[in-house]
């Protein structure tokens, strides 16, 4: 249970640190962020709280996902309608949290009081990171390998509720899958290979549902191609070797690299590269929370969306070990977040025998 709690709480902390009340999410220069961080006394001296380090839209919608998962639902259809309801409700708490345009437009289309009211049209521009940033908790509930089909279905459909494009909702799958791997204690270098072996199963699922199949098939390759290229670059396509990083791994060098992974020049803003950058940060951090923050939260890209995932995976792997208490003890909505985590743990144990 401690790792469930840490995953949810440190996810919010990573979001808050990367966001810094919108100052750092929209400061597109990692070196400037690191200079300001140094002036603040470094990671160990950061005191995250509601006033100075609010959570962004990422955590608000992650809470919405978690509360839907632990609610009383007896079918996936009921769960998806509950997710749609919670996402609409979550949009009422977005002042100063910088929600994305796709999220806002899509949520307005939802009609959770109607049958199929969670379904929106296919969106050729729906490849942003808004689905991935809120899906880690799905991997907590369905963390066991025997529940992979449930993880695929729920992460894909929760993503399609707002980001009905493969680049968007496959980011949701990656965020949930990597959380499940963390709880399983699967070696981090193997996660990317695991994702690649799961993607064909996700495509079969989408085809079996029969909704927007042609459009999804046509848009599928971007996510797969980008991840294949990245995993080859790091030398971990098959998950058997340790990752390769540049000998001189600098803040500006990482900014340049993250930009090269991106869709339109803002690293972490899309469904493919937000989990990719968070994963890269985790691979490069070793056993150091501070290094994870430097790589995953303090860069010149969409730093809260990468931070919200990196924090979740760290917590699922390590609990609160090595994390300065000030980084998380007063994180906004902590009690609510901890309650979700404990209920997810309890529900996951009930699912154990099913």
C-alpha positions as CSV (number, residue, x, y, z in Angstrom):
1,X,0.0,0.0,0.0
2,X,2.9,2.4,0.7
3,X,4.0,2.3,-2.9
4,X,0.4,2.9,-4.1
5,X,0.3,6.0,-1.8
6,X,3.8,7.1,-2.8
7,X,2.9,6.7,-6.5
8,X,-0.1,8.9,-6.3
9,X,1.4,11.5,-3.9
10,X,4.7,11.8,-5.7
11,X,2.9,12.1,-9.0
12,X,1.2,15.2,-7.7
13,X,4.5,16.4,-6.3
14,X,6.2,15.9,-9.7
15,X,3.4,17.8,-11.3
16,X,3.7,20.7,-8.9
17,X,7.5,20.9,-9.2
18,X,7.4,20.9,-13.0
19,X,4.6,23.3,-13.1
20,X,5.7,25.9,-10.4
21,X,2.4,27.8,-10.7
22,X,2.8,27.8,-14.5
23,X,6.2,29.6,-14.4
24,X,8.3,26.6,-15.2
25,X,5.9,24.7,-17.5
26,X,6.0,27.7,-19.9
27,X,9.7,28.6,-19.4
28,X,11.2,27.0,-22.5
29,X,14.8,27.1,-21.2
30,X,16.0,24.4,-18.9
31,X,19.2,26.3,-17.9
32,X,17.1,29.2,-16.7
33,X,15.0,26.8,-14.7
34,X,18.1,25.2,-13.1
35,X,19.5,28.7,-12.3
36,X,16.2,29.6,-10.5
37,X,16.3,26.2,-8.8
38,X,19.8,26.9,-7.5
39,X,18.7,30.3,-6.2
40,X,15.9,28.5,-4.3
41,X,18.4,26.2,-2.6
42,X,18.0,23.1,-4.8
43,X,15.5,20.2,-4.7
44,X,16.0,19.4,-1.0
45,X,14.9,22.9,0.0
46,X,11.7,23.1,-2.1
47,X,8.6,23.2,0.1
48,X,5.6,22.2,-2.1
49,X,2.3,23.6,-1.0
50,X,-1.0,24.9,-2.4
51,X,0.1,28.5,-2.4
52,X,3.4,28.5,-4.2
53,X,3.4,25.1,-5.9
54,X,-0.2,24.3,-7.0
55,X,-1.0,21.1,-8.9
56,X,-1.8,21.6,-12.6
57,X,-4.7,20.2,-14.6
58,X,-2.7,17.0,-14.8
59,X,-3.2,16.1,-11.2
60,X,-6.8,17.3,-11.1
61,X,-7.7,14.9,-13.9
62,X,-5.5,12.1,-12.5
63,X,-7.6,12.5,-9.3
64,X,-10.7,12.3,-11.5
65,X,-9.5,9.1,-13.1
66,X,-8.6,7.5,-9.7
67,X,-12.0,8.4,-8.1
68,X,-13.8,6.9,-11.1
69,X,-11.7,3.7,-10.8
70,X,-12.6,3.3,-7.1
71,X,-16.2,4.1,-7.5
72,X,-19.0,1.5,-7.6
73,X,-19.1,0.3,-11.2
74,X,-20.0,-3.2,-12.4
75,X,-19.2,-2.9,-16.2
76,X,-16.6,-1.0,-18.2
77,X,-19.4,1.0,-19.8
78,X,-20.4,2.3,-16.4
79,X,-16.7,3.1,-15.6
80,X,-16.3,5.0,-18.9
81,X,-19.4,7.1,-18.2
82,X,-18.1,7.8,-14.6
83,X,-14.8,8.9,-16.1
84,X,-16.6,11.2,-18.4
85,X,-18.6,12.6,-15.5
86,X,-15.5,13.1,-13.4
87,X,-13.6,14.8,-16.2
88,X,-16.4,17.3,-16.7
89,X,-16.5,17.9,-12.9
90,X,-12.7,18.3,-12.9
91,X,-12.9,21.1,-15.4
92,X,-14.6,23.2,-12.7
93,X,-11.3,23.3,-10.8
94,X,-9.0,24.6,-13.5
95,X,-8.4,28.2,-12.5
96,X,-4.7,28.8,-12.7
97,X,-4.0,25.2,-13.8
98,X,-3.5,25.7,-17.5
99,X,-5.7,23.0,-19.1
100,X,-5.0,22.2,-22.7
101,X,-7.3,23.2,-25.6
102,X,-8.0,19.6,-26.6
103,X,-9.2,18.7,-23.1
104,X,-11.5,21.7,-22.9
105,X,-13.0,21.2,-26.3
106,X,-13.5,17.4,-25.8
107,X,-15.0,17.6,-22.4
108,X,-17.7,20.0,-23.7
109,X,-18.7,17.2,-26.1
110,X,-19.2,14.6,-23.4
111,X,-22.8,13.6,-22.4
112,X,-22.3,11.1,-19.5
113,X,-26.0,11.1,-18.7
114,X,-26.7,9.5,-22.1
115,X,-25.8,6.0,-23.4
116,X,-22.4,6.1,-25.1
117,X,-22.0,9.7,-23.8
118,X,-18.3,9.2,-23.3
119,X,-17.7,8.8,-27.0
120,X,-16.4,11.7,-29.1
121,X,-15.5,11.9,-32.8
122,X,-12.1,10.8,-34.0
123,X,-9.8,13.8,-33.8
124,X,-6.9,14.1,-36.3
125,X,-5.3,16.7,-33.9
126,X,-6.0,14.7,-30.7
127,X,-2.4,13.5,-30.2
128,X,-1.5,15.7,-27.2
129,X,-0.4,14.5,-23.7
130,X,-3.7,15.2,-22.0
131,X,-4.6,11.5,-21.9
132,X,-1.3,10.2,-20.7
133,X,-0.9,12.7,-17.8
134,X,-3.9,11.3,-16.0
135,X,-3.7,7.5,-16.5
136,X,-1.0,6.3,-14.2
137,X,-3.5,5.1,-11.6
138,X,-5.0,2.7,-14.1
139,X,-1.8,0.8,-13.8
140,X,-2.1,0.6,-10.0
141,X,-5.5,-1.1,-10.2
142,X,-4.6,-3.4,-13.0
143,X,-1.0,-4.0,-12.2
144,X,-0.9,-7.8,-12.5
145,X,0.2,-9.3,-15.8
146,X,-3.1,-11.4,-15.9
147,X,-5.0,-8.1,-16.0
148,X,-3.2,-6.7,-19.0
149,X,-6.3,-6.9,-21.2
150,X,-8.2,-4.8,-18.7
151,X,-5.4,-2.3,-18.5
152,X,-5.3,-2.0,-22.3
153,X,-9.1,-1.5,-22.6
154,X,-9.4,1.0,-19.7
155,X,-6.4,3.1,-20.6
156,X,-7.3,3.3,-24.3
157,X,-10.9,4.2,-23.6
158,X,-10.1,6.7,-20.8
159,X,-7.7,8.3,-23.3
160,X,-10.2,8.3,-26.1
161,X,-12.7,10.2,-24.0
162,X,-10.8,13.3,-24.7
163,X,-7.9,12.4,-27.1
164,X,-9.5,10.2,-29.8
165,X,-6.3,9.7,-31.7
166,X,-3.7,6.9,-31.4
167,X,-0.8,9.3,-30.5
168,X,-3.0,10.6,-27.7
169,X,-4.5,7.5,-26.2
170,X,-1.5,5.3,-26.6
171,X,0.3,7.7,-24.3
172,X,-2.4,6.8,-21.8
173,X,-1.6,3.1,-22.3
174,X,2.1,3.8,-21.8
175,X,1.6,5.7,-18.6
176,X,-0.6,3.0,-17.1
177,X,1.5,0.1,-18.3
178,X,4.7,1.6,-16.9
179,X,3.0,2.1,-13.6
180,X,2.0,-1.6,-13.5
181,X,5.6,-2.5,-14.4
182,X,6.9,-0.4,-11.5
183,X,4.6,-2.1,-9.0
184,X,5.7,-5.5,-10.4
185,X,9.3,-4.4,-9.9
186,X,10.1,-5.1,-13.5
187,X,13.6,-3.8,-14.5
188,X,13.2,-0.3,-15.9
189,X,15.3,-1.1,-19.0
190,X,12.7,-3.7,-20.0
191,X,9.7,-1.3,-19.9
192,X,10.1,0.0,-23.4
193,X,10.3,-3.4,-24.9
194,X,7.2,-4.4,-22.9
195,X,5.4,-1.4,-24.4
196,X,6.3,-2.4,-27.9
197,X,5.0,-6.0,-27.4
198,X,1.8,-4.6,-26.0
199,X,1.0,-2.2,-28.8
200,X,-0.1,-4.9,-31.3
201,X,-2.6,-6.1,-28.6
202,X,-3.9,-2.6,-28.2
203,X,-4.4,-2.4,-32.0
204,X,-6.4,-5.6,-31.9
205,X,-8.5,-4.2,-29.1
206,X,-9.3,-1.1,-31.0
207,X,-10.1,-3.1,-34.1
208,X,-12.4,-5.4,-32.0
209,X,-14.4,-2.4,-30.7
210,X,-15.0,-1.4,-34.3
211,X,-15.1,2.4,-33.7
212,X,-13.1,4.7,-36.1
213,X,-11.0,1.7,-37.1
214,X,-9.8,3.0,-40.4
215,X,-8.7,6.3,-38.9
216,X,-7.0,4.6,-36.1
217,X,-5.1,2.3,-38.3
218,X,-4.0,5.2,-40.5
219,X,-2.7,7.2,-37.5
220,X,-1.2,4.3,-35.6
221,X,2.4,4.2,-36.9
222,X,3.6,7.6,-35.6
223,X,3.6,6.5,-32.0
224,X,5.2,3.1,-32.8
225,X,7.8,4.6,-35.1
226,X,8.8,7.3,-32.6
227,X,9.2,4.8,-29.7
228,X,11.1,2.3,-31.9
229,X,13.6,5.1,-32.9
230,X,14.0,6.2,-29.3
231,X,14.6,2.7,-27.9
232,X,17.1,1.9,-30.6
233,X,18.9,5.2,-29.8
234,X,19.2,4.2,-26.1
235,X,20.1,0.6,-27.0
236,X,17.2,-0.9,-25.2
237,X,14.9,-2.1,-28.0
238,X,14.9,-5.6,-26.7
239,X,15.3,-4.6,-23.0
240,X,18.4,-6.7,-22.4
241,X,21.1,-4.0,-22.2
242,X,21.5,-1.0,-20.0
243,X,20.6,2.3,-21.7
244,X,23.3,4.4,-23.4
245,X,23.5,8.1,-22.5
246,X,25.8,10.8,-23.9
247,X,29.1,11.0,-22.0
248,X,28.4,14.7,-21.4
249,X,24.7,14.8,-20.4
250,X,23.9,18.5,-19.8
251,X,20.8,20.5,-19.1
252,X,20.9,22.2,-22.5
253,X,21.8,18.9,-24.2
254,X,18.7,17.3,-22.7
255,X,16.5,20.2,-23.8
256,X,17.8,19.7,-27.4
257,X,17.2,16.0,-27.2
258,X,13.7,16.3,-25.7
259,X,12.9,18.8,-28.5
260,X,14.1,16.3,-31.1
261,X,11.6,13.8,-29.7
262,X,8.7,16.2,-29.9
263,X,5.9,16.7,-32.4
264,X,6.1,20.5,-32.7
265,X,9.2,21.5,-30.8
266,X,7.9,21.4,-27.2
267,X,9.2,18.2,-25.6
268,X,6.5,16.3,-23.6
269,X,3.5,18.0,-25.0
270,X,2.3,14.9,-27.0
271,X,1.1,11.5,-26.2
272,X,4.2,9.8,-27.5
273,X,6.9,12.0,-26.0
274,X,5.5,12.8,-22.5
275,X,5.9,9.2,-21.3
276,X,9.1,8.9,-23.3
277,X,10.8,11.8,-21.6
278,X,9.5,10.7,-18.2
279,X,10.9,7.2,-18.9
280,X,14.2,8.6,-20.1
281,X,14.4,10.6,-16.9
282,X,13.8,7.5,-14.8
283,X,16.4,5.6,-16.8
284,X,19.0,8.3,-16.3
285,X,18.2,9.0,-12.6
286,X,19.4,5.8,-11.1
287,X,18.5,5.8,-7.4
288,X,18.4,9.6,-7.1
289,X,15.1,11.5,-6.7
290,X,17.0,14.8,-7.2
291,X,18.4,13.6,-10.5
292,X,14.9,12.5,-11.5
293,X,13.7,16.0,-10.8
294,X,16.6,17.5,-12.8
295,X,15.8,15.4,-15.8
296,X,12.0,14.9,-15.6
297,X,10.6,18.1,-14.0
298,X,13.1,20.8,-14.7
299,X,13.5,21.1,-18.4
300,X,12.4,23.5,-21.2
301,X,9.4,21.4,-22.3
302,X,6.0,20.4,-20.9
303,X,7.7,19.8,-17.6
304,X,4.6,19.2,-15.4
305,X,3.3,16.5,-17.7
306,X,6.6,14.6,-17.7
307,X,6.9,15.2,-14.0
308,X,3.5,13.8,-13.1
309,X,4.5,10.5,-14.7
310,X,8.1,10.4,-13.5
311,X,6.9,11.0,-9.9
312,X,4.3,8.3,-10.2
313,X,6.7,5.7,-11.4
314,X,9.3,6.6,-8.8
315,X,6.8,6.2,-6.0
316,X,5.6,2.9,-7.4
317,X,9.2,1.7,-7.5
318,X,10.8,3.2,-4.4
319,X,8.0,4.5,-2.1
320,X,9.1,7.8,-0.5
321,X,12.7,6.6,-0.2
322,X,15.2,9.4,-0.9
323,X,12.5,12.1,-1.4
324,X,12.8,15.2,0.8
325,X,9.7,15.4,2.9
326,X,9.1,19.1,2.0
327,X,8.7,18.0,-1.7
328,X,5.4,16.3,-0.9
329,X,4.1,16.5,2.7
330,X,1.9,19.6,1.9
331,X,1.2,18.9,-1.7
332,X,-2.3,20.2,-2.7
333,X,-5.1,17.6,-2.3
334,X,-2.8,15.2,-0.5
335,X,-5.5,13.7,1.8
336,X,-7.8,13.1,-1.2
337,X,-5.0,11.6,-3.2
338,X,-3.9,9.3,-0.4
339,X,-7.5,8.1,0.0
340,X,-7.7,7.2,-3.7
341,X,-4.4,5.3,-3.4
342,X,-5.5,3.2,-0.5
343,X,-8.8,2.4,-2.2
344,X,-7.0,1.4,-5.4
345,X,-4.8,-0.9,-3.3
346,X,-7.8,-2.5,-1.7
347,X,-9.7,-2.9,-4.9
348,X,-6.6,-4.4,-6.6
349,X,-6.5,-7.0,-4.0
350,X,-10.1,-7.9,-4.6
351,X,-9.3,-8.3,-8.3
352,X,-6.5,-10.6,-7.4
353,X,-8.6,-13.7,-7.7
354,X,-10.7,-12.7,-10.7
